[in-house]
Amino acid sequence: MKKSSLTKKILCIGGGTGTFVTLRGLKAYQYPVSAIVTMSDSGGSNKRIRDEFGLLPTSDIRQCFVALSDENGGAGLLRKLFMYRFEKGEGITGMTFGNLFMAALSDILGSQKEAIRQTGKVLRIKGTVIPVSFTDTNLVATYEDGSKVYEEHLIDEPASDGSLKITHMKLSPKAKPNKEALDAIATADLIVLCPGDLYTSLIPNLLVEDISHAISTSKARKIYIVNLMTKWGQTYGFSASDHIHILEKYIGKSLNDVIVNSATLNERALIVYKKYHELPVVDDLKNSYFRIIRAPIASSKLTPKGKSDILIRSFIRHDSEKLAKVLIQLLES
């Protein structure tokens, strides 16, 4: 029996702003949406959540909650509150209200897992946010010169030569999958591998035991959204095909569609990116086993960085509405 179009399930996998942008666009449509989110972040506010509260990182979860939350009325105000980053106050400067809220709720309920569930109810999210794992683990990257870097934030912001290629990634200790994540993959009709830092937002999910296998063997339509910019310390000099080659190491040749931006990027922003050795990802894709979709999905707006945010953030991003429109067209085709 053919599945009704409006009961088809969309599953997004990733972390960070790329997943936020994707989810925010998809919530405008009448489809069940879920997100599997990485749990190995160790920088900025997350580092303090881990070190001082003994909890797993919550920033990526918080961003997904905000992306899927109701933007109207009282819930809309809560949405803004969860994104608020303190700019004053000894000990809390740089922290977000949302992360502190979830830390407090974890203490009250005695369970971070339950705190995450209840936070979704508070924000009246349209969808489900699923931590990929509840194992306390860290990323370990090995580079082509044999050196190793431990913890995500040190991979994100390399202290040495950011042009070195990463040759191997692992989680230490190994992470066991959240059963809810495996169930979401098994029942999804469309799996979206979201844009974002390849080695610190997307691949950490694929390093969790059984997750890559579940994705590669899933009968869902699988879509990868190529990044707009390269990343110093991770994907320096990478083209679109380079990104896909790395992804295939984990999920094999199981992609159905690859979406690449065709819009011109903001020239003023590109000048800034160039100072950080980061350039637009070159579209070098040719006919392959997957379908290539070229669409103008980059936002013309720049995203400003908060004054108290100590991390480097992307400010050229995909356009939520345009990206969602392309994804829905693929779901319904």
C-alpha positions, 0 to 999 in steps of 0.5 A: 500500500502506497504511503500517503504523502503527508505521512512521509517522515523527514529525518535530518542528520547533523549539528550546528547552524546547517541543521538549524537552517534546514529544520527552520525551513522544513517546519513550515510544511505539514510533514513529520520532521525529526533531527538526529544531533551530534553529542560530542561538541566540546567548545564554548558554552558546551565545554563549560556544560561538560566540565562544570555540570558534568552533562553532555553538550546541549548547544546543537540540541538547543539550536534544533529546538529553536529551529522547530519551535513556535515563533508566535506569542509566548512560545516565540518569546521563549524561542528568543530567550533560548537563543539569548547569550549573556554578554555580562556577568562574571562566570556566565558571559558567553553562556546561552540561556537555553543551555543553562535552562537545560542544565537546571532542568536536568538537575531538577528531573535527575535525568538529562534525557528527560530534560531534553524531552521536556524542553521540547514540550516547553518550546512547543516544537514541531518535530522531534530532536534526538541525541545520536548517543548518550555516551560521554565521548570526544572526537579524535582527529588524525592528520596526514602528518601523523599528528592527533587532535583531541576534542571537537573545538580544537579540530574546529579552530586548529592551533597549527597548519589548518591546510593539513588533511584529516585522514582518520576520525574516531570517538573516544570512547566508542559511543553506543547509539540512542535507540530512538536514533536507530528507530528514526532512521529505520522509519524515515522516508527522506534522510537529509544529511545537513550542511555544516562542518563536515568533520565536527557536525555531520561525521560525528553522528556517523562515528556512533556504532551502527548509525552509518550502517543504518543509514546506508541500508535504509530504504529512505531517499538520501540527500546530501546538501553540499557546504557553501564554504570550505573550512580551515582545519577540516576541508581546506581546498575541498571541492564538492566531490571531495566532500562526497568522497569523505562521506562515502567512506561512512555510508558507501555509495548510498546517496540518491541526490546531492544539492549544490548551491548555484547562487552567487555568494556575497562578495563582501563576506567572501573577503572576510572568509578569505582572511581565514583561508576559507573559500567557496566550495567549487562545484566539480560534480559530474554525472554519477550514481546520484542525481545532482540538483543545482539550485540558488539556495544560498541566503543573500543575508549575512548572519552577524556574530554575537559580541559575547560569542567566543567561537568562530561562526559561519555568516554565509548560510543557506536560505531556509525557505529556498532549501526547504522548497527543494527538499519538499519537491524531492520528497513529493516527486 
